[in-house]
Amino acid sequence: MTTYSFTLDGADKLKKMLADSGRESGKEAGQAIWEEANNIFAKSQILVPVDTGALRGSGGVSAPQSDEKNLFVDIFYGGPAASYALIVHEIQGNYHNPPTQAKYLEQPFMEALPNIQKNMANRIMELLSKGAK
């Protein structure tokens, strides 16, 4: 399995802002991460190669999860066909009917990376403003 991660700059300030608002920070941030991950996943669904449809159908986004220091989601493909998913994702010399391709998950993530922080901040502010009404 390949893992991509990023650290949200200003995470401590964000936690303080959420705490000051009286809102549950994990819930608000988790919702924002989940929404951003679903946008990445939707783009990957266009790029994931389709032969039988099993690989495309094996993908998804997990519910937000946390440990002592991190809040995260998994964007995944494979399930029982995980080894096949990895081979299809990593081998760029294989023929794929356009627009499908290798790197079907990595490419949407890397394209989203420069804006993830801004997008999540906007989503969290939107969630906070909806809760204030």
C-alpha positions as CSV (number, residue, x, y, z in Angstrom):
1,M,0.0,0.0,0.0
2,T,1.3,3.5,-0.8
3,T,0.6,6.2,1.7
4,Y,0.6,10.0,1.0
5,S,0.3,12.4,3.8
6,F,0.6,16.1,4.5
7,T,0.8,18.3,7.5
8,L,-1.7,21.2,7.8
9,D,0.3,24.4,8.6
10,G,-1.3,26.2,11.5
11,A,-2.9,23.1,12.9
12,D,-2.4,24.3,16.5
13,K,-4.0,27.6,15.6
14,L,-6.9,25.8,14.0
15,K,-7.4,23.6,17.0
16,K,-7.4,26.6,19.3
17,M,-10.0,28.4,17.0
18,L,-12.2,25.3,17.0
19,A,-11.8,25.0,20.8
20,D,-12.7,28.7,21.3
21,S,-15.8,28.2,19.1
22,G,-17.0,25.4,21.4
23,R,-17.2,23.0,18.5
24,E,-15.7,19.5,18.5
25,S,-12.5,20.0,16.5
26,G,-12.1,16.4,15.4
27,K,-15.6,16.3,13.9
28,E,-15.2,19.6,12.0
29,A,-11.7,18.8,10.8
30,G,-12.6,15.2,10.0
31,Q,-15.5,16.4,7.9
32,A,-13.2,18.7,5.9
33,I,-10.6,16.0,5.4
34,W,-13.3,13.5,4.3
35,E,-14.8,16.0,1.8
36,E,-11.4,16.8,0.3
37,A,-10.5,13.1,0.0
38,N,-13.8,12.4,-1.8
39,N,-12.9,15.1,-4.4
40,I,-9.6,13.4,-4.9
41,F,-11.3,10.0,-5.1
42,A,-13.8,11.2,-7.7
43,K,-11.0,12.4,-9.9
44,S,-9.2,9.0,-9.5
45,Q,-12.4,7.2,-10.6
46,I,-12.0,8.8,-14.0
47,L,-8.4,7.6,-14.3
48,V,-8.6,4.1,-12.8
49,P,-8.3,1.5,-15.5
50,V,-11.4,-0.6,-16.3
51,D,-11.3,-4.1,-17.6
52,T,-13.9,-6.0,-15.6
53,G,-14.8,-3.0,-13.3
54,A,-13.6,-4.8,-10.2
55,L,-10.7,-2.4,-9.6
56,R,-12.9,0.7,-10.0
57,G,-15.5,-0.8,-7.8
58,S,-13.0,-1.7,-5.1
59,G,-12.2,2.0,-4.3
60,G,-13.5,4.2,-1.6
61,V,-12.8,6.7,1.2
62,S,-12.8,5.7,4.8
63,A,-14.5,7.5,7.6
64,P,-12.2,10.0,9.4
65,Q,-9.9,8.2,11.9
66,S,-7.5,9.5,14.5
67,D,-4.7,8.5,16.8
68,E,-2.9,10.5,19.4
69,K,-1.4,13.0,17.0
70,N,-3.2,12.6,13.6
71,L,-6.6,12.9,12.0
72,F,-6.8,11.0,8.7
73,V,-8.8,9.2,6.1
74,D,-7.8,6.4,3.7
75,I,-8.4,6.7,0.0
76,F,-8.1,3.1,-1.3
77,Y,-8.4,0.7,-4.1
78,G,-7.9,-3.1,-4.1
79,G,-9.7,-5.0,-1.4
80,P,-9.3,-8.6,-2.3
81,A,-7.5,-7.5,-5.5
82,A,-4.9,-5.3,-3.7
83,S,-1.9,-6.8,-5.4
84,Y,-3.6,-6.2,-8.8
85,A,-4.4,-2.6,-7.8
86,L,-0.8,-1.9,-6.9
87,I,0.5,-3.4,-10.2
88,V,-1.9,-1.4,-12.3
89,H,-1.2,1.8,-10.4
90,E,2.6,1.5,-10.5
91,I,3.5,0.1,-13.9
92,Q,3.4,3.0,-16.4
93,G,4.4,1.0,-19.4
94,N,1.1,-1.0,-19.5
95,Y,-1.5,0.2,-22.0
96,H,-4.6,1.8,-20.7
97,N,-7.5,3.1,-22.7
98,P,-7.5,6.9,-22.2
99,P,-8.3,8.6,-20.0
100,T,-7.4,5.7,-17.7
101,Q,-3.8,5.4,-16.6
102,A,-1.2,4.2,-14.1
103,K,-0.9,6.5,-11.1
104,Y,-4.7,6.9,-11.1
105,L,-4.7,7.8,-7.4
106,E,-1.3,9.5,-7.1
107,Q,-1.9,12.0,-9.8
108,P,-5.2,13.4,-8.4
109,F,-3.6,13.6,-4.9
110,M,-0.5,15.4,-6.2
111,E,-2.7,17.8,-8.2
112,A,-4.8,18.6,-5.2
113,L,-1.9,18.9,-2.8
114,P,-1.1,22.6,-3.4
115,N,-4.6,23.6,-2.5
116,I,-5.5,21.1,0.2
117,Q,-4.7,23.4,3.0
118,K,-6.7,26.3,1.7
119,N,-9.6,24.1,0.7
120,M,-9.7,22.5,4.2
121,A,-9.5,25.9,5.9
122,N,-12.4,27.1,3.7
123,R,-14.5,24.0,4.5
124,I,-13.9,24.3,8.2
125,M,-14.9,27.9,8.2
126,E,-18.0,27.0,6.2
127,L,-18.9,24.3,8.7
128,L,-18.3,26.6,11.6
129,S,-20.5,29.3,10.0
130,K,-23.3,26.8,9.4
131,G,-23.2,25.8,13.0
132,A,-23.4,29.4,14.2
133,K,-26.7,30.0,12.5
